[in-house]
C-alpha cells in the first residue's frame, strides 16, 4: 500500500495528452516513492 503525498506537474507546456507527472508517495515502511507516468 502506498499513500499519495503529492503530484507535481513537471511540464505544463506539453500537450495535454502527453503531460508527465511526478508522484511523490510514501509506502508503509516510510520510504519515499517517486513514480513518473504519462497522463493518458
TARA-V281337 format. One line per field, one symbol per residue. phi: phi as a letter, one per 40 degrees, with the letter a starting at -180 (. if undefined). psi: psi as a letter, one per 30 degrees, with the letter a starting at -180 (. if undefined). A space follows every 10 residues. Layout:
phi=???
psi=???
This chain:
phi=.bccbabbcc acccddcbcb bbcbbbcccg ccbbbbaccc
psi=kkkkelkkjf jfflkefgkk kjkjlkafgh kkkjkklkk.
